Amino acid sequence: MLEYPQVALDFMNRDHTDFVALREQLLALLSAQAHDARVDNLLDELLEHTRHHFAEEERLMQEARFPPYPMHKGEHDSVLAEIAAKTDGWKKTRDAASLRDWLNHRMGDWFVGHVGSMDFVTARFVASQLQTQ
């Protein structure tokens, strides 16, 4: 299980928990050698969940006039493109080893780093702006 900090906004913490659960479900299916539509559906759900989460974060960053918004948004765009590409690649190749490695390492490492740095700072900034309104 991934270890990552809680942030100052509850919706972000809930969404992070959901992301981790989807990732864990995918890894469990791949470990059970379930290389079927269940993996397809979970990858689609992971992508849609992440799109929704990022959109809400970005809306709040813009409302709060978060100065490093362009950098944070740029990382979101990059990760969404990567998830979409991995999902498409999986559906074409069914390369379970590659998908498992990506989920374990690239996505796991990215998630922990992103939450512990960008999301942590963003949530604190947005929460402080909301308190002053």
C-alpha positions as CSV (number, residue, x, y, z in Angstrom):
1,M,0.0,0.0,0.0
2,L,1.2,3.5,-0.8
3,E,2.1,5.8,2.0
4,Y,1.4,9.5,1.4
5,P,0.5,12.5,3.5
6,Q,-3.0,13.8,4.0
7,V,-3.6,17.3,2.7
8,A,-5.6,20.3,3.9
9,L,-8.6,19.7,1.7
10,D,-11.0,16.8,2.4
11,F,-12.1,16.2,-1.2
12,M,-8.5,15.7,-2.2
13,N,-7.9,13.2,0.5
14,R,-11.0,11.2,-0.5
15,D,-10.0,11.3,-4.2
16,H,-6.4,10.2,-3.3
17,T,-7.8,7.3,-1.4
18,D,-10.0,6.4,-4.4
19,F,-7.0,6.6,-6.8
20,V,-5.0,4.3,-4.5
21,A,-7.9,1.8,-4.3
22,L,-8.3,1.7,-8.1
23,R,-4.6,1.2,-8.5
24,E,-4.6,-1.7,-6.0
25,Q,-7.6,-3.3,-7.7
26,L,-5.8,-3.2,-11.0
27,L,-2.6,-4.7,-9.5
28,A,-4.7,-7.5,-7.9
29,L,-6.4,-8.3,-11.2
30,L,-3.1,-8.4,-13.0
31,S,-1.5,-10.6,-10.3
32,A,-4.5,-13.0,-10.7
33,Q,-3.8,-13.0,-14.4
34,A,-7.1,-11.5,-15.2
35,H,-6.3,-9.9,-18.5
36,D,-9.9,-9.2,-19.6
37,A,-12.5,-6.4,-19.7
38,R,-12.3,-6.0,-15.9
39,V,-8.8,-4.5,-16.4
40,D,-10.1,-2.3,-19.3
41,N,-13.0,-1.0,-17.2
42,L,-10.8,-0.2,-14.2
43,L,-8.2,1.6,-16.4
44,D,-11.1,3.6,-17.9
45,E,-12.4,4.3,-14.4
46,L,-8.9,5.4,-13.2
47,L,-8.6,7.8,-16.1
48,E,-12.0,9.3,-15.6
49,H,-11.5,9.5,-11.9
50,T,-8.2,11.3,-12.4
51,R,-9.7,13.7,-15.0
52,H,-12.4,14.7,-12.6
53,H,-10.0,15.1,-9.6
54,F,-7.6,17.2,-11.6
55,A,-10.4,19.4,-13.0
56,E,-11.7,20.1,-9.5
57,E,-8.2,20.9,-8.2
58,E,-7.5,23.2,-11.2
59,R,-10.8,25.0,-10.7
60,L,-9.9,25.7,-7.0
61,M,-6.3,26.7,-7.9
62,Q,-7.6,29.2,-10.4
63,E,-10.2,30.6,-8.0
64,A,-7.5,31.0,-5.3
65,R,-5.1,32.5,-7.9
66,F,-2.5,29.9,-6.9
67,P,0.8,31.3,-8.4
68,P,2.3,28.0,-9.6
69,Y,-0.9,26.9,-11.2
70,P,0.7,26.6,-14.7
71,M,3.3,24.2,-13.4
72,H,0.8,22.1,-11.5
73,K,-1.6,22.0,-14.4
74,G,1.2,21.0,-16.8
75,E,1.9,18.0,-14.6
76,H,-1.8,17.1,-14.6
77,D,-1.9,17.3,-18.4
78,S,1.2,15.1,-18.7
79,V,-0.1,12.4,-16.4
80,L,-3.5,12.3,-18.0
81,A,-1.9,11.8,-21.4
82,E,0.3,9.1,-19.9
83,I,-2.7,7.2,-18.4
84,A,-4.6,7.5,-21.6
85,A,-1.7,6.2,-23.6
86,K,-1.1,3.3,-21.2
87,T,-4.8,2.4,-21.3
88,D,-4.8,2.4,-25.1
89,G,-1.6,0.4,-25.1
90,W,-3.0,-2.2,-22.8
91,K,-6.1,-2.6,-24.9
92,K,-4.0,-3.3,-27.9
93,T,-1.2,-5.5,-26.5
94,R,-2.5,-7.0,-23.2
95,D,1.1,-6.7,-21.9
96,A,0.4,-7.4,-18.3
97,A,4.0,-7.2,-17.2
98,S,4.4,-3.7,-18.6
99,L,1.2,-2.5,-17.1
100,R,2.0,-4.0,-13.7
101,D,5.4,-2.4,-13.8
102,W,4.0,1.0,-14.8
103,L,1.3,0.9,-12.0
104,N,3.8,-0.3,-9.4
105,H,6.7,2.0,-10.2
106,R,5.9,5.0,-12.4
107,M,2.4,5.6,-11.1
108,G,3.1,4.7,-7.5
109,D,6.2,6.9,-7.4
110,W,4.6,9.7,-9.2
111,F,1.5,9.6,-7.0
112,V,3.5,9.7,-3.7
113,G,5.7,12.5,-5.0
114,H,2.9,14.6,-6.4
115,V,0.7,14.3,-3.3
116,G,3.7,15.0,-1.0
117,S,4.8,18.1,-2.9
118,M,2.5,19.8,-5.3
119,D,-0.9,18.7,-3.8
120,F,0.3,19.3,-0.2
121,V,1.4,22.9,-1.0
122,T,-1.7,23.5,-3.2
123,A,-4.2,22.3,-0.6
124,R,-2.6,24.4,2.1
125,F,-2.7,27.5,-0.1
126,V,-6.3,27.0,-1.3
127,A,-7.5,26.2,2.2
128,S,-5.9,29.3,3.6
129,Q,-7.5,31.4,0.8
130,L,-10.9,29.8,1.6
131,Q,-10.6,30.7,5.3
132,T,-10.0,34.4,4.5
133,Q,-13.0,34.7,2.3
